[in-house]
Amino acid sequence: MTEGLRVLTMNLLSPEHADWDRRRPVLAAGLRELRPDVAALQETVWGDGADQAAELLGPGYQVARHSGRSADGVGAVLASRWPLGAVREVDLHVTGRTAGFPWAAALAVEVLAPAPLGPLLLVHHKPSWQYGYARERELQAVATARFVEGLVAGRDLPVVLAGDFDDRPDSASIRFWTGRQSLEGRSVCYEDAWEAAHPGEAGHTFSPRNPLVTAGEMALERGRRIDYVMVRCGPHGPGLAVGGCRLAFDQPVEGVWASDHFGVVADLELPRRRPGAWA
């Protein structure tokens, strides 16, 4: 019987950057210690007989990949310890400005977790990353939300949304996801696991205290929380309870930082009492 799951989202920083040979063992050891049940990984590489995500996670995972990737093989994947059912994808090239980012998409995977937890719908959302692309991220959030609602279509199954959303909690796209505002005539509500576990705490996942951030392309970065795990809400609240949420890879190991992002780990569980009914 399985009543809880551990979800990780982590941008690995593609191996062409920042001394991959030193970062790789730090990531591999950390991932195997965390043992996520499902993991949304960004900036991971596969092809030509190599599969970075599988190598880092170790045996026992099934992997579903975003169909688009960059010319050097960089893209996004969702990995699960449990068998995968249907895998579907929605393209998020919503304006002409998104053409240069080939893996802008949301991947929705049915995860066949054991009862009473499963099945679950895991959604790996990857919008545009650039400063000044708020409009694109708004349209991408709406497109993914519409896509998910079509897949759920009245089914009673938990939905977990995760990924590198490249927007702050006070941005329109994240406010849309967390039910604080509507966009394009549509509204949804997802519980932000970090906010549920750490109300009022910044929880930056892209921070200048990590030297890989200031050494990279965004040298003037001041710090943002841009990586999320969220749980879809029904009329009376989220379908899963947040048991805990924390940052991962937010400290160096013997002087080596695993990535320029910190990961987010959320421990989710079945609620003791189903929302929507009085005790």
TAZI-V845345 format. One record per residue. RES is the residue in one letter. PHI is phi in radians with two decimals (* if undefined). Layout:
BEGIN
[[RES:PHI] [RES:PHI]]
END
This chain:
BEGIN
[[M:*] [T:-2.14] [E:-2.07] [G:-2.60] [L:-2.56] [R:-1.87] [V:-2.01] [L:-2.14] [T:-2.09] [M:-2.69] [N:-1.53] [L:-1.41] [L:1.10] [S:-0.96] [P:-1.14] [E:-1.26] [H:-1.93] [A:1.00] [D:0.98] [W:-1.00] [D:-1.07] [R:-1.51] [R:-1.31] [R:-0.98] [P:-1.14] [V:-1.17] [L:-1.13] [A:-1.07] [A:-1.13] [G:-1.16] [L:-1.13] [R:-1.26] [E:-1.30] [L:-1.20] [R:0.86] [P:-1.15] [D:-1.32] [V:-2.38] [A:-2.41] [A:-1.77] [L:-2.03] [Q:-1.97] [E:0.96] [T:-1.90] [V:-2.06] [W:-2.56] [G:2.22] [D:0.96] [G:1.46] [A:-1.85] [D:-2.54] [Q:-1.06] [A:-1.07] [A:-1.11] [E:-1.11] [L:-1.25] [L:-1.30] [G:1.55] [P:-1.20] [G:1.73] [Y:-1.98] [Q:-1.82] [V:-2.18] [A:-2.07] [R:-2.02] [H:-1.02] [S:-1.27] [G:-1.57] [R:-2.71] [S:-1.32] [A:-1.06] [D:-1.62] [G:1.55] [V:-1.46] [G:-2.81] [A:-2.40] [V:-2.43] [L:-2.15] [A:-2.05] [S:-2.45] [R:-1.29] [W:-1.75] [P:-1.04] [L:-1.81] [G:-1.69] [A:-1.13] [V:-2.10] [R:-2.33] [E:-2.48] [V:-2.10] [D:-1.29] [L:-2.02] [H:-1.50] [V:-1.64] [T:-2.46] [G:-1.09] [R:-1.25] [T:-1.51] [A:-1.07] [G:-1.38] [F:-2.11] [P:-1.18] [W:-1.82] [A:-1.26] [A:-2.96] [A:-2.15] [L:-1.88] [A:-1.95] [V:-2.18] [E:-1.41] [V:-1.77] [L:-1.57] [A:-1.18] [P:-1.08] [A:-1.15] [P:-1.53] [L:-1.28] [G:-1.62] [P:-1.32] [L:-2.21] [L:-1.90] [L:-1.82] [V:-2.11] [H:-1.82] [H:-1.75] [K:-2.29] [P:-1.53] [S:-1.16] [W:-1.90] [Q:-1.26] [Y:-0.97] [G:1.44] [Y:-1.88] [A:-1.05] [R:-1.05] [E:-1.09] [R:-1.14] [E:-1.12] [L:-1.10] [Q:-1.20] [A:-1.08] [V:-1.11] [A:-1.09] [T:-1.18] [A:-1.06] [R:-1.09] [F:-1.04] [V:-1.14] [E:-1.08] [G:-1.16] [L:-1.27] [V:-1.25] [A:0.72] [G:1.50] [R:-1.22] [D:-1.69] [L:-2.47] [P:-1.17] [V:-2.16] [V:-2.01] [L:-1.99] [A:-2.58] [G:2.60] [D:-1.64] [F:-1.55] [D:0.96] [D:-2.55] [R:-1.32] [P:-1.04] [D:-1.59] [S:-1.31] [A:-1.09] [S:-1.14] [I:-1.30] [R:-1.06] [F:-1.09] [W:-1.05] [T:-1.60] [G:1.36] [R:-1.62] [Q:-2.80] [S:-1.68] [L:-2.43] [E:0.92] [G:1.28] [R:-2.31] [S:-2.48] [V:-2.44] [C:-2.57] [Y:-2.19] [E:-1.50] [D:-1.41] [A:-1.08] [W:-1.11] [E:-1.10] [A:-1.13] [A:-1.53] [H:-2.38] [P:-1.01] [G:1.48] [E:-1.61] [A:-1.12] [G:1.06] [H:-0.99] [T:-1.86] [F:-2.32] [S:-2.33] [P:-1.22] [R:-1.25] [N:-1.60] [P:-1.11] [L:-1.22] [V:-1.27] [T:-1.24] [A:-1.43] [G:-1.59] [E:-1.29] [M:-1.92] [A:-1.15] [L:-1.77] [E:-1.00] [R:-1.81] [G:1.96] [R:-2.59] [R:-1.72] [I:-2.28] [D:-1.98] [Y:-2.44] [V:-2.15] [M:-2.34] [V:-2.13] [R:-1.14] [C:-1.77] [G:-1.57] [P:-1.03] [H:-1.97] [G:2.29] [P:-1.19] [G:-1.35] [L:-2.32] [A:-1.57] [V:-1.54] [G:-1.43] [G:3.14] [C:-2.70] [R:-2.65] [L:-1.45] [A:-2.24] [F:1.01] [D:-1.74] [Q:-2.40] [P:-1.31] [V:-1.99] [E:0.87] [G:1.47] [V:-1.88] [W:-1.58] [A:-1.19] [S:-2.78] [D:-1.47] [H:-1.81] [F:-1.63] [G:-1.45] [V:-2.13] [V:-2.04] [A:-2.09] [D:-1.76] [L:-1.93] [E:-2.62] [L:-1.13] [P:-1.16] [R:-1.11] [R:-2.35] [R:-1.15] [P:-1.02] [G:1.92] [A:-2.46] [W:-1.29] [A:-1.16]]
END
